[in-house]
């Protein structure tokens, strides 16, 4: 083979130098350029020796005479990177079958941080709503993070890639967390792969977010006087309210140690009150953000918290139905709530 792991190579379209860190297949390699790893076709790289040799010759020829008007404007510093958000990246890995046709065997999944901020994240891959793979880690600035592979045959099982992000260094002005998800449909995936082949590209991506959201700010109400009654009411702009609220959660854990560090001083009534208040908070957020479902983890225990939540749900008009059935991750300690709007 022409190249080996550890070889220095030149990326032809960007004229950047990198190092080969892995071979994906006989047509593609993984290259590291200043700490960022990404796939590239072998026919798009070359050894840097020819470029270095020709550059030296040009520099020597240009040393004869130079004039001020010949000097080009300075470019951006080489180390300065443009920020364009956080992405979920898919790399199809192909092989040739017995008939000589190129067949996709699996998808390599990467999380790409093209921002200068570090994030903690929780990731879950679900098939038909059931958890298949989970991961917690930290995504550093401008990091290309490999997560796992998915057999291509599994993409017909309605895969959902669910994320919860938090800032590695919390800021008072920023949201406490941010949830987002990508759901792949087989028809769209096949179209993406065909587009890659036509454009001779290696990967396709979905943007998870541009900028980590700010903390919700309380909007000042307007005072409106009713002349007939002589009373004042506080009126809020309903259309603007949603974007000022904190992000909703798809899963809420009501175990008391998840809600407070000072539960040892609380009696049973105080703990139950805190748990029910937290349930109401995230229920209302889920409804306001028009979520299709919400999972409440209440545990098994004596069943008191579960029964209180179920009694409350029976009186809420937004609830289509709720179930407390066995779940691979929570056993019988969680209730799934499905909404109607």
Residue pairs with C-beta under 8 A, 6 or more apart in sequence:
2 42
3 9
3 20
3 29
3 42
3 45
4 20
5 20
5 21
5 22
5 23
6 19
6 20
7 19
7 20
7 47
8 17
8 18
8 19
8 47
8 48
9 17
9 18
9 19
9 20
9 31
9 45
9 46
9 47
9 48
10 16
10 17
10 45
10 46
10 47
10 48
10 51
11 17
11 18
11 31
11 33
11 40
11 44
11 45
12 44
12 45
12 46
13 44
15 51
16 33
16 34
17 33
17 48
18 31
18 32
18 33
18 34
19 31
19 32
20 29
20 30
20 31
20 32
21 30
21 31
21 32
21 37
22 29
22 30
23 29
23 30
24 30
24 39
24 91
24 93
24 108
25 93
25 94
25 95
26 42
27 41
27 42
27 43
27 94
28 39
28 40
28 41
28 42
28 202
29 39
29 40
29 42
29 45
30 37
30 38
30 39
30 40
31 37
31 38
31 39
31 40
31 45
34 79
35 142
35 143
36 142
36 143
36 144
37 144
37 146
38 144
38 202
38 203
39 91
39 202
39 203
40 202
41 200
41 202
81 114
81 116
81 142
82 114
83 114
83 115
83 116
84 114
84 115
84 210
85 114
85 115
85 207
85 208
85 209
85 210
85 211
86 111
86 112
86 113
86 114
86 115
86 119
86 139
86 165
86 207
86 208
86 209
87 111
87 112
87 114
87 205
87 206
87 207
87 208
88 109
88 110
88 111
88 112
88 161
88 163
88 182
88 205
88 206
88 208
89 109
89 110
89 111
89 112
89 144
89 203
89 204
89 205
90 107
90 108
90 109
90 110
90 192
90 203
90 204
90 205
91 107
91 108
91 109
91 110
91 202
91 203
92 104
92 106
92 107
92 152
92 193
92 196
92 203
93 104
93 105
93 106
93 107
93 108
93 149
94 102
94 103
94 104
94 105
95 102
95 103
95 105
96 102
96 103
97 103
104 152
104 193
105 151
105 152
106 149
106 150
106 151
106 152
107 149
107 150
107 152
107 155
108 146
108 149
109 146
109 147
109 148
109 149
109 150
109 161
110 144
110 145
110 146
110 147
111 121
111 123
111 139
111 145
111 147
112 143
112 144
112 145
112 205
113 119
113 139
113 140
113 141
113 142
113 143
113 144
113 145
114 142
115 141
115 142
115 211
115 212
116 141
116 142
117 141
117 167
117 168
117 212
118 138
118 139
118 140
118 141
118 167
118 168
118 169
119 138
119 139
119 165
119 166
119 167
119 168
119 212
120 136
120 137
120 138
120 139
120 165
120 166
120 167
120 168
121 136
121 137
121 138
121 139
121 163
121 164
121 165
121 166
122 134
122 135
122 136
122 163
122 164
123 134
123 135
123 136
123 137
123 147
123 161
123 162
123 163
124 131
124 133
124 134
124 135
124 161
124 162
125 131
125 132
125 133
125 134
125 148
125 150
125 159
125 160
125 161
125 162
126 132
126 159
126 160
126 162
127 154
127 157
127 158
127 159
127 160
128 157
128 158
129 158
129 160
130 328
131 328
131 329
133 148
135 147
135 148
137 145
138 168
139 145
150 159
155 184
155 186
155 189
156 186
158 183
158 184
158 185
159 183
159 184
160 181
160 182
160 183
161 181
161 182
161 183
161 184
162 179
162 180
162 181
162 250
163 179
163 180
163 181
163 208
164 177
164 178
164 179
164 249
165 177
165 178
165 179
165 180
165 208
165 209
165 212
166 176
166 177
166 178
167 174
167 212
170 176
172 215
173 214
173 215
174 212
174 213
174 214
174 215
175 212
175 213
175 214
175 215
175 216
175 246
175 247
176 215
176 246
177 247
177 249
178 209
178 212
178 213
178 247
179 247
179 248
179 249
179 250
180 208
180 209
182 206
182 208
192 204
193 204
195 201
195 204
196 202
196 203
196 204
213 247
215 246
216 244
216 245
216 246
217 244
218 244
219 236
219 237
219 240
219 241
219 244
221 234
221 235
221 236
222 234
222 235
222 236
222 237
223 232
223 233
223 234
223 235
224 232
224 233
224 235
225 231
225 232
226 232
226 233
241 288
242 288
242 289
245 285
245 288
245 289
246 285
247 285
247 289
248 282
248 285
248 286
248 288
248 289
248 291
248 294
249 282
249 285
249 286
249 294
250 291
250 293
250 294
250 295
251 294
251 295
251 297
252 278
252 279
252 282
252 294
252 295
252 296
252 297
253 297
254 275
254 278
254 279
254 296
254 297
254 298
254 299
254 305
255 297
255 299
256 263
256 266
256 271
256 274
256 275
257 263
259 274
259 275
259 278
260 266
260 274
263 271
266 274
272 304
272 305
272 308
275 298
275 305
276 305
276 308
276 309
276 312
279 296
279 309
279 312
280 312
282 294
282 296
283 294
283 316
283 337
286 294
286 337
286 339
287 318
287 339
290 339
290 341
291 339
292 338
292 339
293 336
293 337
293 338
293 339
294 336
294 337
294 339
295 330
295 334
295 335
295 336
295 337
296 309
296 334
296 335
296 337
297 330
297 333
297 334
298 305
298 306
298 309
298 333
298 334
298 335
299 305
299 306
299 333
300 306
300 331
300 332
300 333
306 324
306 335
309 335
310 322
310 324
310 335
313 319
313 322
313 335
313 337
318 339
318 340
318 341
319 337
319 338
319 339
319 340
320 338
320 339
320 340
321 338
322 335
322 336
322 337
322 338
323 335
323 336
324 332
324 334
324 335
324 336
325 332
325 336
326 332
327 334
327 336
